[in-house]
């Protein structure tokens, strides 16, 4: 956990030099240990232990909620990202010349934390993994790769919801035009906004969905959703929030050096990602506590100064 929080380049170098040569802060009280022992630990202990610890923290650590999202229900972005690995990791199939694994992540927008992930080969379908993550009442937000009517229908059957971007060539029939509900200060940011109830030509289930279209600069976006309780602006805002999951992937790869795999087998890789996400969650909690402490101190200093000023006037 300390290694993942210090942005180190090599886990092996960290163990053999900083740890075993006593270069770490003495307050940590970390003892020297052979690198082989630590490396083997990523395959010795059950994944279930780390999964249980992570899920316990997700459920119990008090984290702030994003205020503007609190009234919109539980919101989760889903996406997959490739992590290149060495060619000897044969289980991580990708191309004939390259191996890669894929991390499928469920990222809760309400608290800005990852809540679930799956490790697979790079060629595994993201849609299939999403269907394994489903929870009732959650609105799943995803890019075009997840859009399929064979995904939308099971989502609704599971009493979940979705906001998916769709391709520009979507064939559909407009059933009803909806009023565009937009705050005045945001109207200048978007062009060609449309909000309609539609029925898609190639949908085998012939469901009626809501299509929100808008343009930003030279880019045009079409988002499909089943949620009719949201305003036009809220649908657009929630899709824009999808970028947060991309930032988390970048954080895991760069800040936590997640592109360096400590073990080559799937179990060791899974344990490594549980460790990284546990560290990320605890770091977020620590940052929020620090902000709260600083605000309390500022409030206390302000109150004391106010008291001094009052005494001077008296």
C-alpha positions as CSV (number, residue, x, y, z in Angstrom):
1,X,0.0,0.0,0.0
2,X,2.9,2.4,0.8
3,X,4.5,1.6,-2.6
4,X,1.3,2.4,-4.5
5,X,0.9,5.7,-2.7
6,X,4.4,6.9,-3.4
7,X,4.4,6.7,-7.2
8,X,7.4,4.4,-7.4
9,X,8.7,3.1,-10.7
10,X,9.6,-0.5,-9.8
11,X,8.2,-2.7,-7.1
12,X,11.2,-4.9,-7.2
13,X,13.5,-1.9,-6.8
14,X,11.4,-0.5,-4.0
15,X,11.7,-3.8,-2.0
16,X,15.4,-4.4,-2.6
17,X,16.6,-0.9,-2.0
18,X,14.2,1.4,-0.1
19,X,12.7,-1.2,2.1
20,X,15.6,-3.7,2.7
21,X,18.3,-1.0,3.0
22,X,16.3,1.0,5.6
23,X,15.6,4.1,3.4
24,X,11.9,4.4,4.4
25,X,10.6,6.6,7.2
26,X,11.1,4.9,10.5
27,X,7.6,5.8,11.6
28,X,6.3,3.1,9.2
29,X,8.0,0.4,11.1
30,X,8.3,-1.8,8.0
31,X,10.7,-4.7,8.3
32,X,13.1,-5.9,5.7
33,X,11.8,-8.9,3.7
34,X,13.1,-10.8,0.6
35,X,11.6,-9.7,-2.6
36,X,10.7,-13.3,-3.5
37,X,8.6,-13.5,-0.3
38,X,6.6,-10.4,-1.2
39,X,6.2,-11.4,-4.8
40,X,4.9,-14.8,-3.9
41,X,2.3,-13.2,-1.5
42,X,0.4,-11.9,-4.5
43,X,-0.4,-15.5,-5.4
44,X,-0.4,-17.1,-2.0
45,X,-3.5,-15.4,-0.5
46,X,-7.1,-15.8,-1.7
47,X,-8.5,-13.1,-3.9
48,X,-11.7,-13.2,-1.7
49,X,-9.8,-11.7,1.2
50,X,-8.9,-8.6,-0.8
51,X,-12.3,-8.4,-2.4
52,X,-14.0,-8.5,1.0
53,X,-11.7,-5.8,2.4
54,X,-12.3,-3.6,-0.6
55,X,-16.1,-4.0,-0.5
56,X,-16.1,-3.4,3.2
57,X,-14.3,0.0,2.7
58,X,-16.7,0.9,-0.2
59,X,-19.7,0.3,2.1
60,X,-18.3,1.9,5.3
61,X,-15.8,4.7,4.6
62,X,-17.7,8.0,4.9
63,X,-17.1,9.9,1.7
64,X,-18.7,13.1,0.4
65,X,-21.4,12.9,-2.2
66,X,-21.5,15.2,-5.2
67,X,-24.3,17.6,-4.2
68,X,-25.8,18.1,-7.7
69,X,-26.0,14.3,-8.2
70,X,-27.6,13.3,-4.9
71,X,-31.2,13.7,-6.1
72,X,-30.7,11.7,-9.3
73,X,-30.2,8.3,-7.8
74,X,-27.2,6.0,-7.9
75,X,-25.1,6.7,-10.9
76,X,-22.3,4.5,-12.3
77,X,-20.0,4.9,-15.3
78,X,-18.7,1.7,-16.8
79,X,-15.8,1.3,-19.2
80,X,-12.9,-1.0,-20.0
81,X,-9.2,0.0,-20.5
82,X,-6.3,-2.0,-21.9
83,X,-3.1,-2.6,-19.9
84,X,-0.2,-3.9,-22.1
85,X,1.6,-6.9,-20.6
86,X,4.5,-9.1,-21.5
87,X,4.0,-11.8,-24.2
88,X,4.5,-14.7,-21.7
89,X,1.1,-13.8,-20.1
90,X,-0.8,-16.1,-22.5
91,X,-4.1,-15.8,-20.7
92,X,-4.2,-12.1,-21.7
93,X,-5.1,-12.6,-25.3
94,X,-5.0,-9.6,-27.6
95,X,-3.3,-9.9,-31.0
96,X,-0.9,-12.3,-32.6
97,X,2.0,-10.1,-31.7
98,X,0.9,-8.5,-28.4
99,X,-0.7,-9.5,-25.1
100,X,-2.9,-7.2,-23.0
101,X,-5.3,-7.4,-20.2
102,X,-8.5,-5.4,-19.9
103,X,-9.7,-3.8,-16.6
104,X,-13.5,-3.5,-16.6
105,X,-14.4,-0.8,-14.1
106,X,-17.6,0.3,-12.4
107,X,-17.2,3.9,-11.2
108,X,-19.8,5.5,-8.9
109,X,-20.3,9.1,-9.7
110,X,-22.1,10.0,-6.5
111,X,-18.9,9.5,-4.4
112,X,-16.4,9.5,-7.3
113,X,-15.0,6.0,-6.4
114,X,-14.6,2.7,-8.1
115,X,-17.0,0.1,-6.6
116,X,-16.3,-3.0,-8.8
117,X,-13.9,-4.3,-11.4
118,X,-13.2,-7.4,-13.5
119,X,-9.8,-8.5,-14.9
120,X,-10.0,-10.3,-18.3
121,X,-8.1,-10.7,-21.5
122,X,-8.1,-7.7,-23.8
123,X,-10.5,-9.5,-26.3
124,X,-13.3,-10.0,-23.7
125,X,-16.6,-8.3,-24.5
126,X,-17.3,-5.2,-22.4
127,X,-21.1,-5.7,-22.8
128,X,-21.0,-9.1,-21.3
129,X,-19.1,-7.9,-18.3
130,X,-21.6,-5.0,-17.8
131,X,-24.4,-7.6,-17.6
132,X,-22.5,-9.3,-14.8
133,X,-22.3,-6.1,-12.8
134,X,-26.0,-5.2,-12.9
135,X,-27.7,-3.9,-9.8
136,X,-31.3,-2.7,-9.5
137,X,-31.8,1.0,-9.3
138,X,-28.5,2.0,-10.7
139,X,-28.2,4.2,-13.8
140,X,-25.3,3.0,-15.9
141,X,-23.5,5.5,-18.2
142,X,-21.3,4.4,-21.0
143,X,-19.9,5.2,-24.4
144,X,-20.9,3.8,-27.8
145,X,-19.1,0.5,-27.4
146,X,-21.8,-0.6,-24.8
147,X,-24.8,0.3,-26.9
148,X,-26.8,-2.8,-28.0
149,X,-30.5,-3.5,-27.7
150,X,-29.4,-6.9,-26.3
151,X,-27.9,-4.9,-23.4
152,X,-30.6,-2.3,-22.9
153,X,-33.3,-4.9,-22.5
154,X,-31.7,-7.0,-19.7
155,X,-30.8,-3.7,-18.0
156,X,-34.5,-2.8,-17.8
157,X,-35.5,-6.3,-16.8
158,X,-33.0,-6.0,-13.9
159,X,-34.8,-2.7,-12.9
160,X,-31.6,-0.8,-13.7
161,X,-31.3,2.2,-16.1
162,X,-28.9,3.4,-18.7
163,X,-27.5,6.5,-20.5
164,X,-25.6,5.3,-23.6
165,X,-24.1,7.3,-26.4
166,X,-25.2,5.9,-29.8
167,X,-23.8,6.0,-33.3
168,X,-24.8,8.8,-35.6
169,X,-26.4,6.4,-38.1
170,X,-29.1,5.2,-35.6
171,X,-32.3,4.4,-37.5
172,X,-35.4,5.4,-35.6
173,X,-38.9,6.9,-35.7
174,X,-39.9,9.8,-33.5
175,X,-42.9,9.1,-31.3
176,X,-43.0,12.4,-29.5
177,X,-40.9,15.6,-29.1
178,X,-40.2,16.5,-25.5
179,X,-39.8,20.1,-24.2
180,X,-36.1,21.0,-23.8
181,X,-35.4,21.8,-20.1
182,X,-32.2,23.8,-19.9
183,X,-30.8,26.3,-17.4
184,X,-30.4,29.7,-19.0
185,X,-26.7,30.0,-18.1
186,X,-25.9,26.7,-20.0
187,X,-27.8,27.3,-23.2
188,X,-24.9,29.0,-24.9
189,X,-22.7,26.0,-24.4
190,X,-24.7,23.6,-26.6
191,X,-26.3,23.8,-30.1
192,X,-28.9,21.8,-32.0
193,X,-30.4,20.3,-28.8
194,X,-33.2,17.8,-29.3
195,X,-35.1,15.7,-26.8
196,X,-37.5,13.0,-28.3
197,X,-39.2,9.7,-27.5
198,X,-38.2,7.3,-30.3
199,X,-38.6,3.7,-31.4
200,X,-35.6,2.2,-33.2
201,X,-36.1,0.4,-36.5
202,X,-33.8,-2.6,-35.6
203,X,-34.8,-3.0,-32.0
204,X,-36.2,-6.6,-31.6
205,X,-37.9,-5.6,-28.4
206,X,-39.5,-2.4,-29.9
207,X,-39.1,-0.4,-26.8
208,X,-39.7,3.3,-26.6
209,X,-36.6,5.1,-25.5
210,X,-35.5,8.7,-25.1
211,X,-33.0,10.3,-27.4
212,X,-31.2,13.5,-26.5
213,X,-29.0,15.0,-29.2
214,X,-26.7,18.0,-28.9
215,X,-23.6,19.6,-30.5
216,X,-20.5,21.0,-28.8
217,X,-18.2,22.8,-31.3
218,X,-17.8,20.5,-34.3
219,X,-18.9,17.3,-32.4
220,X,-22.4,16.0,-32.4
221,X,-23.6,13.6,-29.6
222,X,-26.6,11.3,-29.4
223,X,-27.5,9.8,-26.1
224,X,-30.1,7.1,-25.5
225,X,-31.7,6.5,-22.2
226,X,-34.8,5.0,-20.5
227,X,-35.0,7.7,-17.8
228,X,-37.8,10.2,-18.6
229,X,-37.6,11.8,-15.1
230,X,-34.4,13.7,-15.9
231,X,-34.3,17.1,-17.5
232,X,-32.6,17.5,-20.9
233,X,-29.7,19.2,-19.2
234,X,-29.3,16.4,-16.6
235,X,-29.0,13.8,-19.3
236,X,-26.3,15.8,-21.0
237,X,-24.5,16.5,-17.8
238,X,-24.5,12.9,-16.7
239,X,-23.0,11.7,-20.0
240,X,-20.3,14.5,-19.7
241,X,-19.5,13.1,-16.2
242,X,-18.4,9.8,-17.9
243,X,-15.0,11.4,-18.4
244,X,-14.3,10.8,-14.7
245,X,-13.7,7.1,-15.3
246,X,-11.1,7.9,-17.9
247,X,-9.3,10.1,-15.3
248,X,-9.3,7.2,-12.9
249,X,-7.8,4.8,-15.5
250,X,-5.1,7.4,-16.1
251,X,-4.5,7.7,-12.3
252,X,-4.1,3.9,-12.0
253,X,-1.8,3.7,-14.9
254,X,0.4,6.7,-14.3
255,X,0.2,7.8,-10.7
256,X,0.1,4.2,-9.3
257,X,2.2,2.7,-12.0
258,X,-0.5,0.1,-12.7
259,X,1.0,-0.6,-16.1
260,X,3.8,-2.5,-14.2
261,X,2.4,-5.9,-13.3
262,X,4.0,-7.5,-10.2
263,X,2.8,-11.0,-11.0
264,X,2.0,-12.6,-14.4
265,X,-0.9,-14.8,-13.4
266,X,-4.5,-13.5,-13.2
267,X,-4.7,-14.0,-9.5
268,X,-1.7,-11.9,-8.8
269,X,-2.9,-9.1,-11.2
270,X,-6.3,-9.1,-9.5
271,X,-4.9,-8.8,-6.1
272,X,-2.6,-5.9,-7.3
273,X,-5.7,-4.0,-8.6
274,X,-7.6,-4.6,-5.3
275,X,-4.6,-3.2,-3.4
276,X,-4.4,-0.1,-5.7
277,X,-8.1,0.7,-5.5
278,X,-8.0,0.3,-1.7
279,X,-5.1,2.8,-1.6
280,X,-7.0,5.2,-3.9
281,X,-10.1,5.0,-1.7
282,X,-8.2,5.6,1.5
283,X,-6.3,8.5,-0.1
284,X,-9.5,10.2,-1.1
285,X,-10.8,9.8,2.5
286,X,-7.5,11.3,3.8
287,X,-7.8,14.3,1.5
288,X,-11.4,15.0,2.5
289,X,-10.4,14.8,6.2
290,X,-7.6,17.2,5.6
291,X,-9.9,19.6,3.9
292,X,-12.4,19.4,6.7
293,X,-9.6,20.0,9.3
294,X,-8.4,23.0,7.4
295,X,-11.9,24.4,7.2
296,X,-12.5,23.8,10.9
297,X,-9.2,25.6,11.7
298,X,-10.1,28.6,9.5
299,X,-13.6,28.8,11.1
300,X,-12.0,28.6,14.6
301,X,-9.4,31.3,13.7
302,X,-12.1,33.5,12.2
303,X,-14.3,33.1,15.3
304,X,-11.3,34.0,17.6
305,X,-10.5,37.0,15.5
306,X,-14.1,38.1,15.6
307,X,-14.1,37.8,19.4
308,X,-10.9,39.9,19.7
309,X,-12.4,42.6,17.5
310,X,-15.5,42.7,19.6
311,X,-13.5,43.0,22.8
312,X,-11.5,45.9,21.3
313,X,-14.7,47.7,20.4
314,X,-16.1,47.2,23.8
